[in-house]
């Protein structure tokens, strides 16, 4: 067998034998050693490229046509937002025509996009369009300058390959030895940097404009989080509501008095609620499988083996699954009730919140504290309540740093452990000839059918690489869940940055230069002349030319890989994975009612994953611009197609689970700056192979210029993007009308951010309606437990929110829930008819809304919106009345109309003539049911109560003089001149 074409002519084995002189006589390990030195076969490049081009474009057209045909008949899959969104967020209506979807997508404007899909989705589309524009403009430079310079400057006698391989070699700088064409590369490096800076600057201006419009929007001005600060790492001495206000006052004096709330220790409650949800889902799965055919039940009841923790009372063997899980759910509900009763204010945590009347005051304090840490406290603008990761809020700074260090350590280990399998992929998958060299039978087939295997190489290799890239984000997300991030959006940003670093290092740098470095090491250690020292060998070795040769040979692989991204974009549009999985699960498995409902919900969009992909594609294209200029139009084509396809998906299919208000932009900008700096280094390496050091020195200014551009943009735009204002406005009349509405009655905004575990409704096991009759026959539990008519209300000593009282006889259920004797099954199970297996019947339920509701904003009910009437978070009385304590409502039980109070619910005391003496410390407005409806915010400090500390009295009177501390209560109006913050300052 002759020497494989991809093996360097000077390659030698570790024993010093020539790889090309007697390749067929070498043992397998020596053959592999020779092949690893350059794994990419230039001869198959042309066939692979054209195969990938035809396959990807053809598959993209076919999949898009299939989507266009299926779309009118599958609105649940292809347009769920049209079905569930409110009038404000509903996308444009689409006709039933096959290509009717394209018109609305083309004509919708960016202003409309912000209203319909939110700022995060709008900035994602703007970023995609920016990438399209960058690479279209750069394509002009590549086609008009780089390709002619390489083709004219190439020495024909040294151009390798034949046929299509020679065509690609002419477009590369591999055989360019003349200096004038290489100076064209220097000019192109500057032009591409200028193009990048122009579009980055233009889009930074546009993003800043969008952020300012977002700050001025009615939704933001009327939200509670917009005027709330978050305090973390509070020292023990300041862990009171007054302590938070004192810390805020040390930063910046404001005219308004903030309403503060220190976090409370919820003990093991979050873990118990999570275990309860897992047990409910497990019971649902068992019942769905057992009751799949209610007319013909299996002969034996389902069994399971309890975990080791619960085998003490159940033994080591298997137990009845239905009875065990039902008892486990009941035990958890009882324990949750007990822990909720035990939450009090004697155990404050190291975090808290402070809400201001005016947005300007909150943002002014946040801006002033950005570089200050009074008493070691970090002060930030509070995120949306559903964005908080409550588990990490109590962590100390030391604990967060340790978690961050351990996660970085694990990611570093994963990065280096991936080098070995990544190298094997580079050796075998990108060139089947390498596999044939160590597998003689396969080599015979390769020789007989070179074109067929060339097509396989062009399709299978990038496809398998893409499959691996799909798995990696899942692994990284699992690792970063425990990184100590306080918010979900910050965690997503960290997932993006870590994934991007991993992809660039392993999938670009290591993947591209592994064979080159291996050949270099092999030459130094085993192929050097016998009379030459190692140092002389290193100096005489032309490393830059070897690097150029290796990068040129792999450039076509990246070209074919980028071509296949078009097919991936079309697959996303057609929702092939979702459709296939739903069909498989419905046909071959027994889905629970909850799963069937969740399949009809709009899925959340994975911003971190797609941003990482787009940044990686852009980095690959920029780095290989001068090596293979065709990557520029290929990348531009991908972003052009994906911009329209992702626009449809974000309009009609996906939701933003946690809206950050466009906070991804900074990391995108910074990664683009890194990408162009890395590309400049590659341009320099390419030029140095055949050029002079003078050319390299001319390129040196590019790096400091890009860093200076980054610094200038940060100084110019970042504060405008982060803060509504940097100084408090003195004239309240200048506020927007929406802001005035939000502040109407804002003195009554005494609610606080509360831990969801305190009020999160407990899930109820769902069963199909067809199995209702069989359920009473097979269930052995407490379906016929007695109801206590006089159940005493359960009132805890203190809780972070006014919770619904639980029934003593039925823990986890509302004390007001009184099922009839003929409906005992509905007390423990929620029977769902087949016609109700739709997200529309459950989108207001917290157990579905939290995961698929996008903060409730998609359905016109943002969770932290301050109502005009009370200045408190909007209550959800319309559709969640019957599921306040434990989500125990049947899907057939519909909501009361907005504004009506259910039976047993008292009017809001704020609208009655109530004297503070009648509002006790354990009751009052803190425990009113209206606060429970708010879900995200817990009750206020009890008015009229005092805490004696020395000779000073601390209570609301310290901050608000006169009466109860509330304003505008009939008969107890607060004098205007006594409501300032000066009273507190004078008293200190």
Buried (B, 14 or more C-beta within 10 A) or exposed (E): BEBBBBBBEBBBBEEEBBBBEEBEEBEEEBBBBBBBBBBBBBBBBBBBBBBBBBBBBEBBEEBBBBBBEBBBEEEBBBBBBBBBBEEEBBBBEBEEEBEBBBEBBEEBEEEBBBEBBBBBBBBBBBBBBBBBBBBBBBBEBBBEBBBBBBBEBBEEEEBBBEEBBBBBBBBBBBBBBBBEBBBBBBBBBBBBBEBBBEBBBEBBEBBBEBBEEBBEBBBBBBBBBBBBBBBBBBEEEBBBBBBBBBBBBBBBBBBBBBBBBBBBBBBEBBEBBBBBBEBBBBBBBBBBBBBBEBEEBEEEBBEBBBEEEEEEEBEEEEBBBBEBBBBBBBBBBBBBBBBBBBBEBEBBBBBBBBBBBBBBBBBBBBBBBBEEEBEEBBBBBBBBBBBBBBBBBBBEBEEBEEBBEBBEEBBEEBBEEBBEEBBEBBBBBBBBBBBBBBBEEBBEBBEEEBEEBBBBBBBEBBBEBBEBBEEBBEEBBEBBEEBBBBBBBBBBBBBBBBBBBBBBBBBBEBBBBBBBBBBBEBBBEBBBEEEEEEEEBEEEBEBBEBBBBBBBBBBBBBBBBBBBBBBBBBBBBBBBEBBEEBEEBEEEEBBBBBBBBBBBBBBBBBBBBBBBBBBBBBBBBBBBBBBBBBBBBBBBBBBBBBBBBBBBBBBBBBBBBBBBBBBBBBBBBBBBBBBBBBBBEBBBBBBBBBBEEEBBEBBEEBBEBBEEBBEEBBEEBBEBBBBBBBEBBEEEEEBBEBBEBBBBBBBBBBBBBBBBBBBBBBBBBBBBBBBBEBBEEBBEBBBEEEBEEEBEEBEBEBBBBBBBBBBBEBBBBBBBBBBEEEEBBBBBBBBBBEEBBBBBBBBBBBBBBBEBBBBBBBBEBBBBBBBEBBBBBBBBBBBBBBBBBBBBBBBBEEBBEEEEBEEEBEEBBBEEEBEBEEBEBEBBBBBBBBBBBBBBBBBBBBBBBBEEEEEEEBBBBBBBBBBBBBBBBEEBEBEEEEBBBEBBEEEE
